[in-house]
Amino acid sequence: MAGLFLPAFRGRRGAVIAVLAFALAPSLHAEPLIVAFDRFHAAQPTAEGGRLLYNELGCANCHGGDTGIPTRRGPVLTDVTARVQPDWLKKFLANPAAARAGTTMPHVLPANDPQAVEAVAHYLGSLRKAPISKKQIRVVNFERGRELFHTIGCVACHEPDAEFQPPEGKPAATDFTHRSVAHAKLDEKYALTSLADFLRDPLKVRPDARMPRFTLAEEDVADLAAYLLNFKESYGVNAPGLKAFKVDPALAARGRALVTAARCAACHDLPKDVAAKTMPLKGGSGGCLENSSVPGLPRYELSAPQQDALKLFLAQRNQPATPAQVATLTLEALNCMACHDRNGRGGPDLVRKAYFQGDHNLGDTGRYPPPLTDVGRKLRPAWLPKVLTGEARVRPYLKTQMPLYGAATTNLPALLAKVDVKERKPLPPGDVEAGRKLLGAAGGLSCITCHRWGARPSLGIQGFDLSNLYQRIQPTWLQEYLINPAGYRAGTLMPSFWPEGKAANMEILGGDTARQIAAIYEFAKSGKGEPEGYPATASGQFELVPKEHPIVQRTFMEGVGTHTILVGFPEGVHLAYDGEHARPVLAWRGKFFDAYSTWFSRFAPFEKPLGESVVKWPAASPGDPPVRFEGYRLDAKRVPTFLFTVEGVRVEERFEPAENGLRRSLKWDAAKLKDLSIAHPDGVTVAEDSGSAPGKRSFTYVWK
């Protein structure tokens, strides 16, 4: 059932944005929601998906068995009546799924005993040690709370509000979204102060970290609580508080007996006198899997895919999971895949992408959290735990926070390191001074144009700090990434200066790729100074003038975009190439480019060509096949050849000066791709060279 439809996307007040349902059952989503199962395993039930369910539904708590996944526990029930409204607590105990759709809490109380709910509520009330908080929240800001909810990462798991307008515009009605973790009716469950207390540190109440902790200031907590409770008055002191709950000792005693019989202590931390022993699994039909009301057993409403997956797992439950399976299931159980992708799987879906915000100057990498592909061999063993505990943050431009998971991620760094390990040839010894040169903007690769270096802001867009490169990154992973950045993260602004392993800069260390990358790593490790090329002044014109060889410069250019690659030739003809869509956009004659704003402006503007006689290529047609840019390489004369693929076939595109014009050459494997759709700029005469042949086309553009 769960794998047969695209779920409804609703705002916080239930306004439907998109529904594409093909469900065959009259009641949709009655089953407990495990987001990762619903997203990754429901369409084709497997034992691996069953292992996830066995852990996340609490089966392992009752029946034992090590799934390898961090234990899923229920919330701490001590002081629950000082945290939630008594009436809501009773409503939840009576029918958990009705009180909160998708809850993993089954029905556990006798169905034919109307006083059982009251008795258990009184027992839980008898455990309370803390008084109801009398502290007040004086001022709240509903709209600010709504903004926080939609930007810090809450909507990665929970439903966005249909009334909220993200900067990118509202998602389209046809955009796919996976199911959201539903809220209870929060205004029935919490008071403003008690919800704020919970949001301040959810791990105190839910130490299993399925609801992680965000780093929030006091005003953030208050404003989020006000938004979630739909409390629009500015003075929080006007919000209703928790109702008092007086415990009846006789009812509490009966409730204790009911809690013991229902084995609540299997999932919740409760006093020892209601402890629950592990129950061995029994074969045959019946039991929790069948959605039947059997006295003394928890009652779930499992979907058919959930039942099938659990049965597949139980049939082979004595087979231990591999480390790779445990790593994947741990990331799924903690819902890391809502924000990150790993090996092309997961990440924010089409609807949720609109709510991930950051520095748009950095493209997609400035909005979306990084991939987790090979993260165990990407990050150094001492760094990854710091990321998980909040000690290390290197992407301050992301509005979406990396939350904290507490003890649930204790074993994850070692597990990922084990799973992701690959034997690679180590880098050679590094040359510190060559690394300083390569990172700089004075004859190097101009890394400081886009990246900070310690306290030094970058010369252009503000990418993350490179000075801690050695502390963060493992050297062999760095080598693979620098050779092919787009292979790790599609859409990155980071170009390859070593496409196909060949150095673009042949003047440093003889163009030896491994030695150049080792030099960069060694310089970062040394901590000696900063890269070359930082300006001594913050004003003046910085016109780039190609003299002995072409100049290649990254920038933002009007009409081209944030992935602009400029090529200036000594002959006085120049090109602006779109590195995102792998196509030429502008060409001009005369002066080349003023790099002042690109190098020294914190938020670089979109530039214009410095010269004259600008000609432009027409925009790409919607029907053109998709193109993937793969960087460029420089020849001995430092002329770039741009590399991209069309329908999986590599194409090489080169531009060089011609008399009063520009020569363009393309070549590809004609046996794999019959022909290319090639557009030409307006304002020039176009002559196709006589040497053109299948898989090889050359044109000369001459200004009119």
C-alpha positions as CSV (number, residue, x, y, z in Angstrom):
1,M,0.0,0.0,0.0
2,A,2.6,2.6,1.0
3,G,4.6,2.1,-2.2
4,L,1.6,2.7,-4.5
5,F,1.1,6.4,-4.3
6,L,2.7,9.8,-4.2
7,P,1.6,11.2,-0.8
8,A,-0.3,14.4,-0.2
9,F,1.7,17.5,0.5
10,R,-0.1,19.7,3.0
11,G,0.7,22.9,4.7
12,R,0.6,23.2,8.5
13,R,-3.1,24.0,8.4
14,G,-3.9,21.2,5.9
15,A,-4.1,23.1,2.7
16,V,-3.4,20.6,0.0
17,I,-0.7,21.5,-2.5
18,A,-0.4,18.2,-4.4
19,V,-2.1,14.8,-4.2
20,L,-1.4,11.9,-6.6
21,A,-3.0,8.9,-4.9
22,F,-3.4,5.5,-6.4
23,A,-4.2,3.8,-3.1
24,L,-6.4,0.8,-3.2
25,A,-7.4,0.8,0.5
26,P,-10.1,3.1,1.9
27,S,-7.8,4.5,4.7
28,L,-4.6,6.0,3.6
29,H,-1.5,6.0,5.9
30,A,-3.0,4.3,8.9
31,E,0.3,2.5,9.4
32,P,3.1,3.9,11.6
33,L,5.4,6.1,9.5
34,I,9.1,5.3,9.3
35,V,10.1,7.9,6.8
36,A,13.1,6.0,5.4
37,F,11.1,2.8,4.9
38,D,8.4,4.7,3.2
39,R,10.8,6.4,0.9
40,F,13.4,3.7,0.2
41,H,11.9,0.3,1.0
42,A,8.2,0.2,0.7
43,A,8.0,-0.2,-3.1
44,Q,9.9,-3.5,-3.0
45,P,9.9,-5.0,0.5
46,T,13.2,-6.6,1.5
47,A,14.8,-8.1,4.6
48,E,16.9,-5.0,4.9
49,G,13.8,-2.8,5.1
50,G,12.4,-5.3,7.6
51,R,15.5,-4.8,9.8
52,L,14.9,-1.1,9.8
53,L,11.2,-1.6,10.8
54,Y,12.2,-4.2,13.5
55,N,14.4,-1.5,15.1
56,E,12.3,1.6,14.5
57,L,8.9,0.1,15.6
58,G,10.5,-1.1,18.9
59,C,10.3,-4.8,18.1
60,A,13.9,-5.2,19.2
61,N,13.1,-3.6,22.5
62,C,10.6,-6.4,23.3
63,H,12.1,-9.4,21.5
64,G,15.8,-8.6,21.6
65,G,18.2,-9.0,18.8
66,D,21.0,-6.6,17.7
67,T,20.0,-4.9,14.5
68,G,23.2,-2.8,14.5
69,I,21.0,0.4,14.3
70,P,20.9,2.8,17.2
71,T,18.1,1.8,19.5
72,R,14.8,3.4,19.0
73,R,13.3,4.3,22.4
74,G,10.1,6.0,23.5
75,P,10.2,9.4,25.1
76,V,11.1,9.9,28.8
77,L,7.8,9.7,30.7
78,T,9.0,11.1,34.0
79,D,7.4,14.5,34.4
80,V,5.3,14.0,31.3
81,T,2.3,15.7,33.1
82,A,4.5,18.7,33.6
83,R,5.3,18.8,29.9
84,V,2.0,18.0,28.1
85,Q,-1.7,18.8,28.7
86,P,-3.4,16.0,30.7
87,D,-6.3,15.8,28.3
88,W,-4.0,15.3,25.4
89,L,-2.1,12.6,27.2
90,K,-5.3,10.7,27.8
91,K,-6.4,11.1,24.2
92,F,-3.0,9.7,23.1
93,L,-3.1,6.7,25.4
94,A,-6.6,5.9,24.2
95,N,-5.8,6.0,20.5
96,P,-2.2,6.9,19.6
97,A,-2.7,6.8,15.9
98,A,-5.7,9.1,16.0
99,A,-3.9,11.6,18.3
100,R,-0.8,11.7,16.1
101,A,-0.9,10.3,12.6
102,G,1.9,7.9,11.8
103,T,3.1,7.5,15.4
104,T,5.2,4.4,16.1
105,M,3.4,4.0,19.5
106,P,1.0,1.0,19.2
107,H,-2.3,0.5,21.1
108,V,-1.3,-1.2,24.3
109,L,-4.2,-0.7,26.7
110,P,-7.2,-3.1,26.9
111,A,-9.7,-2.2,24.3
112,N,-12.7,-3.0,26.5
113,D,-11.6,-1.1,29.6
114,P,-12.6,2.6,29.4
115,Q,-11.0,3.3,32.8
116,A,-7.5,2.0,31.8
117,V,-6.5,5.3,30.2
118,E,-7.4,7.3,33.3
119,A,-5.5,4.9,35.5
120,V,-2.3,4.9,33.4
121,A,-2.5,8.7,33.2
122,H,-2.6,8.9,37.0
123,Y,0.3,6.4,37.3
124,L,2.4,8.6,34.9
125,G,1.4,11.6,36.9
126,S,2.7,9.9,40.1
127,L,6.2,9.7,38.6
128,R,6.4,13.5,38.3
129,K,9.2,15.1,40.4
130,A,9.3,18.5,38.7
131,P,6.6,21.1,39.2
132,I,4.8,22.7,36.3
133,S,7.1,25.5,35.1
134,K,5.9,29.0,36.1
135,K,8.4,30.9,34.1
136,Q,7.0,33.0,31.3
137,I,7.9,33.9,27.8
138,R,7.3,37.6,27.6
139,V,7.6,38.4,23.9
140,V,7.2,36.1,20.8
141,N,7.3,36.7,17.1
142,F,5.0,34.4,15.1
143,E,6.4,35.4,11.6
144,R,10.0,35.0,12.7
145,G,9.1,31.5,14.1
146,R,7.6,30.6,10.7
147,E,10.7,31.8,8.9
148,L,13.0,29.7,11.2
149,F,10.8,26.6,10.8
150,H,11.1,26.8,7.0
151,T,14.9,27.6,6.9
152,I,16.8,25.9,9.7
153,G,15.8,22.4,8.6
154,C,12.5,21.5,10.2
155,V,10.8,21.0,6.9
156,A,13.3,18.3,5.9
157,C,11.1,16.1,8.1
158,H,7.9,18.0,8.8
159,E,5.3,19.5,6.4
160,P,6.0,23.0,5.1
161,D,3.3,25.6,5.6
162,A,1.2,26.2,2.4
163,E,1.0,29.9,3.4
164,F,4.8,30.4,3.6
165,Q,6.5,31.8,0.5
166,P,10.1,30.5,0.0
167,P,12.4,32.8,-1.9
168,E,12.5,30.3,-4.8
169,G,8.7,30.4,-5.1
170,K,6.2,27.8,-4.0
171,P,6.8,24.2,-5.3
172,A,4.8,23.2,-8.3
173,A,1.7,21.1,-7.8
174,T,3.3,18.3,-9.8
175,D,6.5,18.2,-7.7
176,F,7.1,14.9,-5.8
177,T,7.5,14.9,-2.0
178,H,7.8,12.0,0.4
179,R,5.6,11.8,3.4
180,S,6.2,14.1,6.4
181,V,6.5,13.4,10.1
182,A,3.1,14.6,11.3
183,H,2.8,16.8,14.4
184,A,0.1,16.1,17.0
185,K,-2.4,18.9,17.5
186,L,0.3,20.9,19.2
187,D,-2.1,23.5,20.7
188,E,-3.9,20.6,22.5
189,K,-0.6,19.0,23.6
190,Y,1.6,21.8,24.8
191,A,1.6,25.1,26.5
192,L,3.9,27.8,25.0
193,T,6.5,27.4,27.8
194,S,6.5,23.6,27.7
195,L,6.9,23.4,23.9
196,A,9.7,25.9,24.2
197,D,11.4,23.7,26.8
198,F,11.1,20.7,24.5
199,L,12.5,22.6,21.5
200,R,15.4,23.9,23.5
201,D,16.8,20.3,23.9
202,P,14.6,17.5,22.5
203,L,17.3,14.9,23.5
204,K,16.4,15.3,27.1
205,V,12.9,13.9,26.3
206,R,13.8,11.8,23.3
207,P,17.4,10.6,23.8
208,D,17.1,8.2,20.8
209,A,17.6,11.4,18.6
210,R,14.9,10.7,16.1
211,M,14.1,14.3,16.9
212,P,17.6,15.9,17.1
213,R,18.6,19.1,18.7
214,F,19.2,22.3,16.9
215,T,21.4,25.1,18.2
216,L,18.8,27.8,19.0
217,A,18.9,31.0,21.0
218,E,16.2,31.7,23.6
219,E,14.3,34.0,21.2
220,D,14.5,31.3,18.5
221,V,13.0,28.7,20.8
222,A,10.2,31.1,21.9
223,D,9.4,32.2,18.3
224,L,9.3,28.6,17.0
225,A,7.0,27.5,19.8
226,A,4.7,30.5,19.1
227,Y,4.5,29.6,15.4
228,L,3.9,25.9,16.0
229,L,1.1,26.7,18.4
230,N,-0.3,29.3,16.0
231,F,0.1,32.0,18.8
232,K,0.2,35.3,17.0
233,E,0.0,37.7,20.0
234,S,3.3,39.4,20.6
235,Y,3.3,38.9,24.4
236,G,3.8,35.3,25.3
237,V,2.5,35.9,28.8
238,N,-1.0,35.8,27.3
239,A,-0.6,32.2,26.2
240,P,-2.6,29.6,28.1
241,G,-0.4,27.4,30.4
242,L,-0.5,23.7,31.3
243,K,-3.5,22.5,33.3
244,A,-2.9,21.2,36.8
245,F,-3.1,17.4,37.2
246,K,-4.0,15.9,40.6
247,V,-3.0,12.3,41.1
248,D,-5.4,9.8,42.6
249,P,-3.3,7.2,44.4
250,A,-5.8,4.4,43.9
251,L,-6.0,5.0,40.2
252,A,-2.2,5.3,40.0
253,A,-1.8,1.9,41.6
254,R,-4.1,0.3,39.0
255,G,-2.3,2.2,36.3
256,R,1.0,0.7,37.5
257,A,-0.4,-2.8,37.1
258,L,-1.6,-1.9,33.6
259,V,1.8,-0.4,32.6
260,T,3.5,-3.6,33.8
261,A,1.1,-5.8,31.9
262,A,1.5,-3.7,28.7
263,R,5.3,-4.0,29.0
264,C,5.7,-0.2,28.5
265,A,9.2,-0.4,30.1
266,A,10.4,-2.3,27.1
267,C,10.5,1.0,25.2
268,H,10.3,3.7,28.0
269,D,12.7,4.3,30.9
270,L,10.4,3.6,33.9
271,P,11.0,2.5,37.5
272,K,12.4,-1.0,38.0
273,D,9.3,-2.3,39.6
274,V,7.5,-2.2,36.2
275,A,10.5,-3.7,34.3
276,A,9.7,-5.7,31.1
277,K,11.7,-8.9,30.3
278,T,12.6,-9.8,26.8
279,M,9.9,-12.0,25.1
280,P,11.1,-14.7,22.8
281,L,9.6,-14.6,19.3
282,K,7.0,-17.2,18.5
283,G,6.5,-18.8,15.1
284,G,3.2,-19.2,13.3
285,S,0.5,-16.7,12.5
286,G,-1.1,-14.1,14.7
287,G,0.7,-11.6,17.0
288,C,1.8,-8.0,16.3
289,L,2.2,-8.5,12.6
290,E,-1.4,-9.3,11.9
291,N,-3.1,-6.1,13.0
292,S,-5.4,-8.2,15.2
293,S,-6.6,-7.3,18.7
294,V,-5.0,-9.9,20.8
295,P,-5.2,-9.3,24.6
296,G,-1.8,-8.5,26.0
297,L,-0.2,-7.7,22.7
298,P,0.5,-4.3,21.2
299,R,-1.7,-3.5,18.3
300,Y,-0.1,-1.9,15.2
301,E,-1.9,-1.1,11.9
302,L,0.9,-2.2,9.6
303,S,0.7,-1.8,5.9
304,A,1.1,-4.8,3.6
305,P,4.6,-3.7,2.6
306,Q,5.6,-3.3,6.2
307,Q,4.2,-6.8,7.1
308,D,6.0,-8.3,4.1
309,A,9.3,-6.7,5.0
310,L,9.2,-7.7,8.6
311,K,8.4,-11.3,7.6
312,L,11.4,-11.3,5.3
313,F,13.6,-10.1,8.0
314,L,12.3,-12.4,10.7
315,A,12.9,-15.4,8.4
316,Q,16.6,-14.6,8.4
317,R,17.0,-12.5,11.6
318,N,19.9,-14.6,12.8
319,Q,22.0,-13.4,9.9
320,P,24.0,-10.4,11.0
321,A,23.9,-7.3,8.8
322,T,27.1,-6.2,7.0
323,P,28.8,-3.0,8.1
324,A,27.6,-1.4,4.8
325,Q,24.0,-2.3,5.6
326,V,24.3,-1.0,9.2
327,A,25.8,2.3,8.0
328,T,23.1,2.8,5.4
329,L,20.3,1.9,7.8
330,T,21.7,4.1,10.6
331,L,21.7,7.1,8.3
332,E,18.2,6.2,7.2
333,A,16.9,5.7,10.8
334,L,18.2,9.1,11.8
335,N,16.8,10.5,8.6
336,C,20.1,12.0,7.6
337,M,19.0,11.2,4.0
338,A,16.3,13.9,4.2
339,C,19.1,16.5,3.8
340,H,22.1,14.5,2.4
341,D,22.4,12.2,-0.5
342,R,24.8,9.2,-0.4
343,N,25.8,7.4,-3.6
344,G,23.0,9.3,-5.5
345,R,20.3,8.2,-3.0
346,G,18.3,10.6,-0.8
347,G,18.7,14.3,-0.3
348,P,15.8,16.9,-0.3
349,D,13.0,16.0,-2.7
350,L,11.6,18.4,-5.3
351,V,9.1,20.1,-2.9
352,R,11.6,20.5,0.0
353,K,14.4,21.9,-2.2
354,A,12.7,25.2,-2.3
355,Y,13.1,25.6,1.5
356,F,16.9,25.0,1.6
357,Q,18.5,28.4,1.6
358,G,22.0,29.9,1.8
359,D,24.4,31.9,-0.3
360,H,23.0,31.8,-3.8
361,N,26.4,33.1,-5.1
362,L,27.7,29.6,-4.4
363,G,25.1,27.9,-6.6
364,D,23.6,24.6,-5.3
365,T,26.6,24.1,-2.9
366,G,25.6,27.3,-1.1
367,R,22.1,25.9,-0.4
368,Y,22.2,22.2,0.0
369,P,24.1,20.1,2.6
370,P,27.1,18.2,1.2
371,P,26.8,14.6,0.0
372,L,27.7,11.8,2.4
373,T,29.2,9.7,-0.4
374,D,32.6,8.3,0.8
375,V,32.4,10.6,3.8
376,G,34.2,8.0,5.9
377,R,37.3,8.4,3.8
378,K,36.7,12.0,2.9
379,L,36.9,13.4,6.5
380,R,39.8,12.6,8.8
381,P,39.0,10.3,11.8
382,A,39.3,13.1,14.3
383,W,37.1,15.5,12.3
384,L,33.9,13.6,11.6
385,P,33.0,13.2,15.3
386,K,33.4,17.0,15.7
387,V,30.9,17.5,12.9
388,L,28.4,15.2,14.7
389,T,28.9,16.8,18.0
390,G,28.6,20.4,16.7
391,E,32.2,21.3,17.3
392,A,33.1,21.7,13.7
393,R,31.1,23.9,11.3
394,V,32.7,25.0,8.0
395,R,29.7,26.1,5.9
396,P,28.3,29.2,7.7
397,Y,26.5,30.3,4.5
398,L,24.0,27.4,4.9
399,K,20.8,28.4,6.7
400,T,19.9,24.8,7.1
401,Q,21.6,23.6,10.4
402,M,23.4,20.3,11.0
403,P,21.5,19.2,14.1
404,L,23.0,17.2,17.0
405,Y,22.1,13.5,17.6
406,G,23.8,12.8,20.9
407,A,24.7,9.2,21.7
408,A,22.9,7.9,18.6
409,T,25.9,8.8,16.4
410,T,28.7,7.6,18.8
411,N,29.6,4.6,16.6
412,L,28.9,6.2,13.2
413,P,32.3,7.8,12.4
414,A,34.2,4.5,12.9
415,L,31.5,2.6,11.0
416,L,31.6,5.0,8.0
417,A,35.4,4.9,8.0
418,K,35.3,1.1,7.8
419,V,32.7,1.0,5.1
420,D,34.2,3.7,2.9
421,V,37.8,2.7,3.1
422,K,39.6,2.1,-0.3
423,E,43.2,1.4,-1.0
424,R,44.7,4.3,-2.9
425,K,48.3,5.2,-3.8
426,P,49.4,7.8,-1.3
427,L,50.4,11.3,-2.4
428,P,54.1,12.1,-2.8
429,P,55.8,14.5,-0.4
430,G,54.5,18.0,-0.7
431,D,56.3,21.2,-1.5
432,V,55.1,24.0,0.9
433,E,56.1,26.9,-1.3
434,A,54.6,25.4,-4.4
435,G,51.4,24.9,-2.5
436,R,51.4,28.6,-1.4
437,K,51.8,29.5,-5.1
438,L,49.1,27.2,-6.4
439,L,46.5,28.3,-3.9
440,G,47.1,32.0,-4.6
441,A,46.1,34.4,-7.3
442,A,49.6,35.4,-8.5
443,G,50.3,32.8,-11.1
444,G,48.5,30.0,-9.2
445,L,45.0,28.5,-9.5
446,S,43.3,31.5,-7.7
447,C,41.7,29.3,-5.0
448,I,41.5,32.3,-2.8
449,T,39.2,34.0,-5.3
450,C,36.4,31.8,-4.0
451,H,37.6,30.4,-0.6
452,R,38.5,32.0,2.7
453,W,41.9,31.5,4.3
454,G,41.5,31.7,8.0
455,A,40.6,35.3,8.9
456,R,41.2,36.4,5.3
457,P,37.9,36.6,3.3
458,S,38.1,35.4,-0.2
459,L,38.6,37.8,-3.1
460,G,35.2,37.1,-4.5
461,I,32.4,34.7,-3.4
462,Q,32.8,33.4,0.1
463,G,33.3,29.7,-0.1
464,F,34.4,27.7,3.0
465,D,37.7,28.2,4.7
466,L,40.7,26.3,3.1
467,S,43.1,26.9,5.9
468,N,41.8,23.9,7.9
469,L,42.1,21.6,4.9
470,Y,44.6,19.3,6.6
471,Q,42.6,19.0,9.8
472,R,39.4,18.1,7.8
473,I,40.2,16.2,4.6
474,Q,42.1,12.9,3.9
475,P,44.7,13.4,1.1
476,T,43.7,10.6,-1.3
477,W,40.1,11.7,-1.3
478,L,41.2,15.3,-1.9
479,Q,43.2,14.2,-5.0
480,E,40.2,12.4,-6.5
481,Y,37.9,15.3,-5.8
482,L,40.2,18.0,-7.3
483,I,40.6,16.0,-10.5
484,N,36.8,15.6,-10.9
485,P,34.7,17.9,-8.6
486,A,31.5,17.4,-10.7
487,G,31.8,13.7,-10.3
488,Y,31.4,14.1,-6.6
489,R,28.8,16.8,-6.6
490,A,26.9,17.7,-9.8
491,G,26.3,21.4,-10.2
492,T,29.3,22.5,-8.2
493,L,30.9,25.8,-9.0
494,M,34.3,24.2,-8.4
495,P,36.1,23.7,-11.7
496,S,38.7,20.9,-12.3
497,F,42.2,22.3,-12.7
498,W,43.3,18.7,-13.4
499,P,40.7,17.4,-15.8
500,E,41.4,13.7,-16.6
501,G,44.3,14.0,-14.2
502,K,46.2,16.5,-16.4
503,A,47.3,19.8,-14.8
504,A,46.0,23.0,-16.2
505,N,49.0,24.9,-14.8
506,M,52.1,23.4,-16.3
507,E,54.5,26.0,-14.8
508,I,54.5,24.8,-11.2
509,L,56.2,21.5,-10.4
510,G,56.3,20.7,-14.1
511,G,52.6,20.1,-14.3
512,D,52.8,17.0,-12.1
513,T,49.2,16.5,-10.9
514,A,50.0,14.4,-7.8
515,R,52.9,16.7,-6.7
516,Q,50.7,19.8,-7.1
517,I,47.9,18.4,-5.0
518,A,50.4,17.1,-2.5
519,A,51.9,20.6,-2.3
520,I,48.5,22.2,-1.6
521,Y,47.9,19.7,1.2
522,E,51.3,20.2,2.6
523,F,51.0,24.0,2.7
524,A,47.7,23.7,4.5
525,K,49.3,21.3,7.0
526,S,52.3,23.6,7.6
527,G,50.2,26.6,8.8
528,K,53.0,28.9,7.4
529,G,51.5,32.1,6.3
530,E,48.9,32.5,3.6
531,P,48.6,32.0,-0.2
532,E,50.1,34.6,-2.6
533,G,48.0,37.3,-4.2
534,Y,46.1,39.0,-1.5
535,P,46.0,42.7,-2.4
536,A,47.9,45.4,-0.5
537,T,45.1,47.8,-1.3
538,A,41.4,47.6,-1.6
539,S,40.8,50.0,-4.4
540,G,41.9,50.7,-8.0
541,Q,41.4,49.0,-11.3
542,F,42.6,45.4,-11.9
543,E,42.4,45.0,-15.6
544,L,43.5,41.7,-16.9
545,V,45.6,42.0,-20.0
546,P,46.6,38.8,-21.9
547,K,50.1,39.2,-23.2
548,E,52.2,36.1,-23.6
549,H,49.5,33.5,-23.3
550,P,45.7,33.4,-22.7
551,I,44.1,34.2,-19.3
552,V,41.4,31.9,-17.9
553,Q,39.3,33.6,-15.2
554,R,36.2,32.4,-13.3
555,T,33.6,35.1,-12.5
556,F,29.9,35.9,-12.5
557,M,28.8,37.5,-15.8
558,E,25.6,39.1,-16.8
559,G,23.7,36.9,-19.3
560,V,26.1,34.0,-18.6
561,G,25.6,33.1,-15.0
562,T,27.5,32.1,-11.8
563,H,29.6,29.5,-13.6
564,T,31.2,31.9,-16.1
565,I,34.6,30.9,-17.4
566,L,36.4,33.8,-19.3
567,V,39.1,33.2,-21.8
568,G,41.2,36.2,-22.9
569,F,43.6,35.9,-25.8
570,P,46.6,38.2,-26.5
571,E,45.2,38.7,-30.0
572,G,42.4,40.8,-28.6
573,V,39.4,38.4,-29.0
574,H,37.8,37.0,-25.9
575,L,35.1,34.4,-24.8
576,A,32.7,33.9,-22.0
577,Y,31.8,30.2,-21.5
578,D,28.9,28.9,-19.4
579,G,30.5,26.2,-17.2
580,E,27.1,25.1,-15.9
581,H,25.5,24.3,-19.2
582,A,28.7,23.7,-21.3
583,R,28.1,26.3,-24.0
584,P,29.7,29.5,-25.3
585,V,27.6,32.6,-24.6
586,L,29.5,35.8,-25.4
587,A,32.5,36.8,-27.5
588,W,34.0,40.3,-27.9
589,R,37.0,42.2,-29.1
590,G,39.3,44.8,-27.5
591,K,39.9,44.9,-23.8
592,F,39.4,41.7,-21.8
593,F,38.2,42.1,-18.2
594,D,38.4,44.1,-15.0
595,A,38.8,41.6,-12.1
596,Y,38.6,44.1,-9.3
597,S,35.0,43.2,-8.1
598,T,35.6,39.5,-8.7
599,W,38.7,39.5,-6.6
600,F,37.9,41.9,-3.9
601,S,34.2,42.3,-3.5
602,R,32.6,40.2,-0.7
603,F,29.5,39.8,-2.9
604,A,30.8,40.0,-6.4
605,P,28.3,41.6,-8.9
606,F,27.5,40.2,-12.3
607,E,30.1,41.7,-14.6
608,K,30.1,42.8,-18.2
609,P,32.8,42.4,-20.9
610,L,35.3,45.3,-20.8
611,G,35.7,45.4,-24.6
612,E,33.4,46.1,-27.5
613,S,31.7,44.4,-30.4
614,V,30.0,41.9,-28.1
615,V,28.2,39.0,-29.9
616,K,26.0,36.5,-28.2
617,W,25.0,32.9,-28.9
618,P,21.3,32.1,-28.8
619,A,19.8,30.4,-25.7
620,A,19.7,26.6,-25.6
621,S,16.5,25.0,-27.0
622,P,14.3,23.2,-24.5
623,G,14.4,20.1,-26.7
624,D,18.2,19.8,-26.7
625,P,19.6,16.7,-25.0
626,P,21.0,17.2,-21.5
627,V,24.7,18.3,-21.3
628,R,27.1,17.6,-18.4
629,F,30.1,19.8,-18.1
630,E,33.3,18.1,-17.1
631,G,35.8,20.9,-16.8
632,Y,38.6,21.9,-19.1
633,R,42.3,21.3,-19.8
634,L,45.0,23.6,-20.9
635,D,47.5,22.8,-23.6
636,A,51.2,23.9,-23.6
637,K,50.1,27.4,-24.9
638,R,47.5,27.6,-22.0
639,V,44.6,27.5,-24.5
640,P,41.7,25.7,-22.8
641,T,39.7,22.8,-24.3
642,F,36.3,22.5,-22.7
643,L,35.0,19.0,-21.9
644,F,31.4,17.9,-21.7
645,T,29.2,14.9,-22.4
646,V,26.1,14.6,-24.5
647,E,24.0,11.5,-24.0
648,G,27.1,10.0,-22.3
649,V,29.5,10.8,-25.2
650,R,32.5,12.9,-24.5
651,V,32.8,16.1,-26.6
652,E,35.9,18.4,-26.7
653,E,35.4,22.0,-27.6
654,R,38.2,24.4,-28.3
655,F,38.4,28.2,-29.2
656,E,41.4,30.0,-30.5
657,P,42.0,33.4,-32.3
658,A,41.5,33.7,-36.0
659,E,42.2,36.7,-38.3
660,N,39.6,39.3,-37.2
661,G,37.7,36.5,-35.5
662,L,37.5,33.3,-33.5
663,R,37.9,29.7,-34.5
664,R,35.8,27.0,-32.8
665,S,36.5,23.3,-33.1
666,L,34.5,20.3,-31.7
667,K,35.2,16.6,-31.8
668,W,33.6,13.5,-30.5
669,D,33.1,9.8,-31.2
670,A,30.9,9.7,-34.3
671,A,30.3,6.0,-33.8
672,K,28.5,6.7,-30.5
673,L,26.9,10.1,-31.4
674,K,25.9,10.8,-35.0
675,D,25.8,14.5,-34.8
676,L,25.6,17.6,-32.6
677,S,23.2,20.5,-32.6
678,I,25.6,23.5,-33.0
679,A,24.4,27.1,-32.6
680,H,26.4,30.1,-33.7
681,P,26.5,33.7,-32.4
682,D,24.6,36.6,-34.1
683,G,26.6,39.5,-35.5
684,V,29.4,37.4,-37.2
685,T,29.8,35.6,-40.4
686,V,30.1,31.8,-40.0
687,A,32.3,29.7,-42.3
688,E,32.6,25.9,-41.7
689,D,36.2,24.7,-42.3
690,S,36.8,22.2,-45.1
691,G,38.3,19.8,-42.7
692,S,35.0,19.0,-41.0
693,A,34.1,15.3,-40.9
694,P,31.9,12.9,-38.9
695,G,32.7,13.5,-35.3
696,K,34.7,16.7,-36.1
697,R,33.4,20.1,-36.9
698,S,35.3,23.4,-37.2
699,F,34.0,26.9,-37.7
700,T,35.5,30.4,-38.1
701,Y,33.5,33.4,-36.8
702,V,34.5,36.8,-38.3
703,W,32.9,40.0,-37.0
704,K,30.8,41.8,-39.6
